[in-house]
Structure formats: C-alpha cells, structure tokens
Amino acid sequence: MNGRIRRRSLEWAIPAWLVLSVAAHAQEAAPGVGAPVLERLQRANLIDDYYPDAVREVAVSLVQAAPGQWRGVRVNEPHRGGWLNIYVVDADRLDDDEPLEVGDIELTPEALAGGALADEGTGTVYVNTAAWKRMAAASMMKQAGAVGGIAAGLAAVDAYGLQATRRYWDRSTLDADTSETQITGMLLRGALAFVLAHEMGHLQIGRSAAADAAELRMRDVGNLTERQKDERLACPETLYAEYQQRQRHEQAADMAAVRLLGQQCRIGEDGELRHEIYVLGTSWYFTVAIADKLLQMGRSSDSPFIAQNLRNLIGAQLYEQAVANAAESRRTGGVKAAFPKTHPPDYARAEAIEKAFQSTPCGGSDLDLSGMQVMELYRQAMCSRLTGRQAGQ
C-alpha cells in the first residue's frame, strides 16, 4: 500500500469521525415505496442519531465506485427509488421474541449482529449502531490501555454493558482529537466501509432462491453424535447443498464489495488514503469477528481447552463475568458459534478478499491473516476427521 500505512504503525492522525455537511442531501423527498418503513422504524423508536453523517460519507464514496447503480445516498430519510436508502438503527431496542417486519425482511438483534443488513426487495441497508458502539468501546479500551486486546475489550463491554461503558463509545469521547480516537475512528470507518460494501453487494447481485431455500432445511443428521452435528457446520463440504449455495452467495457479495472498495484510490483527492483506511478496516473487522467468535465458543462449549485458552486471552476475571456467567444453559458446541453455516469460514473469506484486491485498480490489500490461521488449522483438522468418518460409513 505504497508504504503509507502499516497495520502496526498507526502514528499518523486523521479525525475520528469526520462530519460531512448534509446540505446537498436535505432536499425534501417525495414519498416512495419505503416511506412506511421509515414510519415503522420511527414508531418503534429504532432510528438512532449515532454518526449518520459518517455513514453517509462512507456510503457516498462507495456509490461513486458504481456509476449508474444509484442516484445518491439517503440516510434516515423517506425512501426514494433508485437511491441507496440507509437506516441507522439500534438493534438493542428490538424485542428478541418479536421481530420487526420491514419490507421483505425481519429485523432482529441476531440478524443485525454483524453491523448491517440488506433488504434487496426495497434496496435498503440497515446499519446497527449497537454493534458499532460495542466495537468502538472495545477499540477505545484497547487504545487507552484499559484492556490488553480486542477480545478483552469486547468481553468487557459484554460484562458491564453498553451503558456502563458509554464513555468509551460516546460521541463526546470519539469527537475529541487524541491519538486514541484517531486510531479508533480510522478502524471503525474502514470496517464500516467493508460492511456497507458487502450489503451493497447484496443489493447489486440480488437474492438467490437456492440461498433462501437453505434457511428451510438441513441434511438429516440423525446418524451423527451431538459433537459431530456441531462440527459439521465448520465444513462446507458436509453441509446441505442449499447451504453451500448460501455461502457462495455471501462470497459473491464479498467480491462485489471488493469491487467498490478497490476503486477508492481513483475517487477524489484523498482517494489513496481512503483506500488504505478501508483496507485496514476490512482486516480489523475480521480480527474483531474472530475475537467475538472465540467468546461465543466459550459460552456455548464445555471444552476445558477452550475455557483455559480464553482465560489466558482475556484474563480470569473477565472470563468469569463475560463467558462463564453468560454461558448458554444448553451448550450445543463451540464450533457452531465459530463457523455459522450461512457464511464461509472467516479465513476463507479474508483470503478470497485479499486475492481479489490484487485485481482491482487500487491493487493489493495486504490483509493480515495470521490471527485467523490457528482457527483455520483447527477447522481443517476437524473436517478431515469428520469427512473421513462419513466416507467410511
């Protein structure tokens, strides 16, 4: 990346979350097919005023990389056909047991856990501020030296709650001009760019009937032990064909995202710097995802090995508060938490993204995959055992 940014050398400064003037977007909108959606979100008190300006700025840069696809960006405004419509919502205000139906999808905390969700039917993306506040707090804790790493930061937010850790994610903190907020802002902005680009990729490629069918059934698992039922989710080759199609559909959205991200160096005077920030944020997003999955593995598994490694990673006190005390009542296995069946394994996703960046106008990504390699080696060994058993039946 031309030597400007290195993953472990982040001394240079940029504003944490640049405020973008929205005057050009303030024109009154004619009601569109999504107008009732905005009204439903407002009635449910889901709209959140947490950096919609930054969401708009990142989205505008991505829309510019797809000429003719969208006329512009609308954030928390009445729906307009032909535009990229984004709603910034707080998923923590949703009821776990009562999904909110909007457009062609249902909004739930689980569906929005990755940070955003696309509705291809209405051309809409929902950005979940609860996820971004959690990531912001974890990053600020790490930058401030309150915790030793991002996994411990996430565990601390989970243990104490978002309100108790508000000083780490509040705008009054992040808008301050310090080295900690500058680094956190850069990482969040880049991660947001990847997540938005991925969801915009879904809007571009449309829905897949085969991928949708994967939500309806799984292969008969009656002949497998409980452990094997869990482990098979990490192995695409043992999943039902529809799930394999669903994973390919998600990978197609990743590739569409790379096409948007990989043209940023050509857009505007600050394009090269923006490209580097977006690439760095993409790598950081997967680092956070791996750390989060490790915590989920601990909560859903009774493995002493996983427990000990988590204690070493985040400390005994945080382990008791954020993992042991939050363990699922019925532990179905750690693999399911680490390798959701709807997406390819994180290592495979990141590796494919890194390779795809090489063919973009802005060049290679230099993603750091070292943190994911241990998980990938574990997955490969597990799949080898499982597929070998099935072959011998």
PETABEL-V282370 format. One record per run of one state. SS is the DSSP state (H for helix, E for strand, - for the rest). FROM is the first residue (numbers start at 1). TO is the last residue. Records with the same first field share a line. If there is no record, write none. Layout:
SS: FROM-TO + FROM-TO
This chain:
-: 1-5 + 7-8 + 10-22 + 26-34 + 44-46 + 48-51 + 64-72 + 76-83 + 90-90 + 94-94 + 96-97 + 99-99 + 103-104 + 108-115 + 120-123 + 145-149 + 161-165 + 170-170 + 175-178 + 206-208 + 214-225 + 235-235 + 239-240 + 262-263 + 267-270 + 301-303 + 315-315 + 327-333 + 339-345 + 358-369 + 392-393
E: 6-6 + 9-9 + 47-47 + 73-75 + 84-89 + 95-95 + 98-98 + 100-102 + 105-107 + 116-119 + 124-128
H: 23-25 + 35-43 + 52-63 + 91-93 + 129-144 + 150-160 + 166-169 + 171-174 + 179-205 + 209-213 + 226-234 + 236-238 + 241-261 + 264-266 + 271-300 + 304-314 + 316-326 + 334-338 + 346-357 + 370-391
